[in-house]
Amino acid sequence: MGPRNPHDLFEALERNEIVPYFQPLVELRSGILTGLEVLARWIHPVDGVVSPDQFIPLAEETGCIGELTERLLRQVFAAAAVIPPQVSISVNISPLQFRDTGLAREIERMARAGRFPLERMVLEVTESALVGNIMQARAIAGELKELGVRLSLDDFGTGYSSLRHLQALPFDELKVDAGFVRSMGVTLESRKIAAAVVGLGQSLGLRTVAEGVETRNQAEMLLWLGCDEAQGWLYGRPVPAEKLAEIVARETLLGDDQADEDGVCGPIMPHIEALPSQRMAHLQAIYDGVPVGLCFLDQHLRFLSVNRRMADINGRSVAEHLGRRLQDVLPALWTNLEPLMKRVLDGESIHGLEYWDERLGPALPHRVFSMSYEPARDEAGEVVGISVALVDVSEQKDAEFARYELETMRRRVAELDRELAGLKLGPHAAHLGTNWDAGGVAAD
């Protein structure tokens, strides 16, 4: 039932009954643990585990939300000893707290006391914290960013959604609400909204995180849309601090039936948010089955999608491409590719370039590819990425080379025949030739 009055809540704080639970956040393409979101739970002596929606509003009303947060963070920082340093920790901040001009100082004080580096902290705020408070929120956000804290806009699209908020504050991350994620496989509208939020995050250079991912189908659709990270029951339910070691000990959190040799991956297709999962699977099969290397690079030259043929050509797995920059995947070719990429991002289409792949070594035949680069544009005509296609033309080139060699040999043989004929006739060949009549009979 949760708290019946403020006194219950005050006593719960004194008895340390409100504790942090941790839910994993994973990289969608690989299932690797990237972060943990802190969720408050009240371990009530009578009612058992009480969810935050039953006591956080009371904490805000009674003015003890600051104390509650401080007690939680002390426990979080203590538990961080078992969490790898590359794993971030996300903490929800109440709208009331985000109006407190001393918030940054308090966060810094608590982190210093807990010896926790703030570069690992992500503070999640909802848009309700920003309504009518943009200037003050911007100042508070600026102070937090100076400390190294990252900011995440939670539940975007469910409340007072405004692009002005994203423009005004230095957010690092945009979260897709669980309600949209859960209904993605059922309603077209939810797929479109999820796609719009992910696309907005990409266009603004923000990482996108999907909440409430419960099925492989949802994870695959989100990955196709280009979402970066996810959290939900598919990857793990919230656990208390004493079970953290079990989560971080696992290499990946893909779900029982989710892993394959390349992780969960798929191409980013135009308007893919409007397609049912059956057609998405069909397009994936076509994308991977064509005898052409295909990939899509965003405006920062990061691989958003790549088919297996392209991955094989580059000598890396699909998972080793996605999310990484072209210069990092193909460093040996970057010097030649960089000026081409700049031209395409400026709107130029480049087709028919040939690339001789000599990486197999001198003892093996070289491969030749015909390359095409096409700028991809959004509805406004702006270039948002590059579509790349590579076709192996080694056999055609071998045939052309063989024909050239044969023709060269024929010409050489003809030249040798003429030279040999001249040698047999000797130096008087021209004089003797004048003594033969048209019928081939020698004249007296």
Secondary structure as UniProt FT lines:
FT   HELIX           6..14
FT   TURN            15..16
FT   STRAND          18..27
FT   TURN            28..30
FT   STRAND          33..44
FT   TURN            45..47
FT   STRAND          48..50
FT   HELIX           52..54
FT   HELIX           56..62
FT   HELIX           65..79
FT   HELIX           80..82
FT   TURN            85..86
FT   STRAND          88..92
FT   TURN            95..96
FT   HELIX           97..99
FT   TURN            101..102
FT   HELIX           103..113
FT   TURN            114..115
FT   HELIX           118..120
FT   STRAND          121..126
FT   HELIX           127..129
FT   TURN            130..132
FT   HELIX           134..146
FT   TURN            147..148
FT   STRAND          150..156
FT   HELIX           163..168
FT   STRAND          173..176
FT   HELIX           178..182
FT   TURN            183..186
FT   HELIX           188..203
FT   TURN            204..205
FT   STRAND          207..210
FT   HELIX           216..225
FT   STRAND          229..230
FT   TURN            233..235
FT   STRAND          239..240
FT   HELIX           241..243
FT   HELIX           244..249
FT   TURN            256..258
FT   TURN            261..262
FT   TURN            270..271
FT   HELIX           272..274
FT   HELIX           277..289
FT   STRAND          293..298
FT   TURN            299..300
FT   STRAND          302..306
FT   HELIX           308..314
FT   TURN            319..321
FT   HELIX           326..329
FT   HELIX           331..333
FT   HELIX           334..345
FT   TURN            346..347
FT   STRAND          350..357
FT   TURN            359..360
FT   TURN            362..363
FT   STRAND          367..377
FT   TURN            379..380
FT   STRAND          383..392
FT   HELIX           394..425
FT   TURN            427..428
FT   HELIX           429..433
FT   TURN            434..435
FT   TURN            438..439
//
